[in-house]
Amino acid sequence: MPLVRIDIVKHPDPAHIHAIGQVVYASLRATINVPEHDNFQVLTEHERDHLVNDPQYLGIQRTEGQVFIQITLSEGRTVEQKKALYLAIAQGLERDAGVRPEDVFINLVEVRKENWSFGNGIAQYAL
């Protein structure tokens, strides 16, 4: 049930952002057991001056190739699962999309299950 938002600076290859999305989805499936077909993503490319990052925060040297990933998901994952997810995404993006691990920024937003409606005006996961 994650909703993934990915923001990058416009890339010359239009397939680049889709490759990033594929890595994120595969990482979610592998580390926190997201079901098959549970893939909802908003992929956005921006002008260079519309994404801001500090190139040295926490001693990490970032470039203009920064990838911002925000994942909204139901609460309940362990810290270990979250760490595994972060690592899987960073390694997968380096391998499959040529993104430096230093340029991978991930933010998880955890919500209660009743905060989702996947259509028809119904809270499918409300207990």
C-alpha positions as CSV (number, residue, x, y, z in Angstrom):
1,M,0.0,0.0,0.0
2,P,2.8,2.5,-0.3
3,L,2.5,5.7,-2.3
4,V,5.9,6.6,-3.7
5,R,6.8,10.1,-4.8
6,I,10.1,10.5,-6.7
7,D,11.5,13.9,-7.6
8,I,14.6,14.4,-9.8
9,V,16.1,17.1,-11.9
10,K,15.1,16.7,-15.6
11,H,17.2,14.0,-17.1
12,P,18.0,13.7,-20.8
13,D,16.8,10.0,-20.9
14,P,13.1,9.9,-20.2
15,A,13.4,6.3,-19.1
16,H,15.7,7.3,-16.3
17,I,13.0,8.2,-13.8
18,H,11.0,5.0,-14.6
19,A,14.1,2.9,-13.9
20,I,14.3,4.6,-10.5
21,G,10.7,3.8,-9.9
22,Q,11.2,0.2,-10.8
23,V,14.1,-0.1,-8.3
24,V,12.1,1.4,-5.5
25,Y,9.2,-1.0,-6.2
26,A,11.5,-4.0,-6.3
27,S,13.2,-2.9,-3.1
28,L,9.8,-2.5,-1.3
29,R,8.8,-6.0,-2.4
30,A,12.1,-7.5,-1.3
31,T,12.5,-5.8,2.1
32,I,9.1,-5.0,3.5
33,N,6.9,-7.5,1.7
34,V,4.8,-5.2,-0.5
35,P,2.4,-7.3,-2.4
36,E,2.6,-7.8,-6.2
37,H,0.7,-5.1,-8.1
38,D,0.7,-2.7,-5.1
39,N,2.7,-0.2,-7.1
40,F,1.5,3.5,-6.9
41,Q,4.1,6.1,-7.9
42,V,4.2,9.8,-8.7
43,L,7.3,10.5,-10.8
44,T,8.2,14.1,-11.3
45,E,11.1,15.8,-13.1
46,H,11.9,19.4,-12.2
47,E,14.0,22.3,-13.5
48,R,17.4,22.3,-11.8
49,D,16.6,25.3,-9.6
50,H,13.4,23.8,-8.4
51,L,15.0,21.1,-6.2
52,V,17.1,22.3,-3.3
53,N,19.6,20.3,-1.3
54,D,22.5,21.0,0.9
55,P,25.6,19.5,-0.8
56,Q,27.3,18.7,2.5
57,Y,24.7,18.1,5.2
58,L,25.8,15.4,7.7
59,G,29.1,15.2,5.8
60,I,27.6,13.5,2.7
61,Q,28.8,15.0,-0.6
62,R,25.7,15.4,-2.8
63,T,25.5,16.5,-6.5
64,E,22.8,17.9,-8.7
65,G,21.9,14.3,-9.4
66,Q,20.0,14.1,-6.1
67,V,17.0,11.8,-6.1
68,F,14.3,12.6,-3.5
69,I,12.1,9.6,-2.6
70,Q,9.2,9.9,-0.3
71,I,7.3,6.8,0.7
72,T,4.0,6.9,2.5
73,L,3.1,3.5,3.9
74,S,1.1,1.9,6.7
75,E,2.9,1.9,10.1
76,G,4.4,-1.2,11.6
77,R,7.8,-1.9,10.0
78,T,10.8,-2.5,12.2
79,V,13.9,-0.3,12.2
80,E,15.8,-3.2,10.7
81,Q,13.3,-3.5,7.8
82,K,13.5,0.3,7.2
83,K,17.3,0.1,7.1
84,A,17.2,-2.8,4.7
85,L,14.9,-0.8,2.5
86,Y,17.1,2.2,2.4
87,L,20.2,0.1,1.6
88,A,18.3,-1.9,-1.1
89,I,17.1,1.3,-2.8
90,A,20.6,3.0,-2.7
91,Q,22.4,-0.1,-4.0
92,G,19.7,-0.8,-6.7
93,L,19.8,2.8,-7.9
94,E,23.5,2.7,-8.2
95,R,23.5,-0.6,-10.1
96,D,20.4,-0.1,-12.3
97,A,20.2,3.7,-12.8
98,G,23.7,5.0,-12.2
99,V,22.7,7.1,-9.2
100,R,25.3,7.7,-6.6
101,P,24.3,6.4,-3.2
102,E,25.2,9.8,-1.7
103,D,22.5,11.3,-3.9
104,V,19.7,9.1,-2.6
105,F,17.4,10.9,-0.1
106,I,14.6,8.8,1.3
107,N,11.8,9.8,3.7
108,L,9.2,7.4,5.1
109,V,5.8,8.7,6.2
110,E,3.9,6.2,8.3
111,V,0.2,6.3,8.6
112,R,-2.6,4.2,10.1
113,K,-4.3,1.7,7.8
114,E,-7.6,3.6,7.9
115,N,-6.0,6.5,6.1
116,W,-6.1,4.8,2.7
117,S,-8.7,4.6,0.0
118,F,-7.8,2.8,-3.2
119,G,-11.0,3.7,-5.0
120,N,-14.8,3.6,-4.8
121,G,-14.7,5.9,-1.7
122,I,-14.0,2.9,0.5
123,A,-11.3,2.6,3.2
124,Q,-10.3,-0.9,2.2
125,Y,-7.9,-1.5,5.1
126,A,-10.0,0.1,7.9
127,L,-10.7,-2.4,10.7
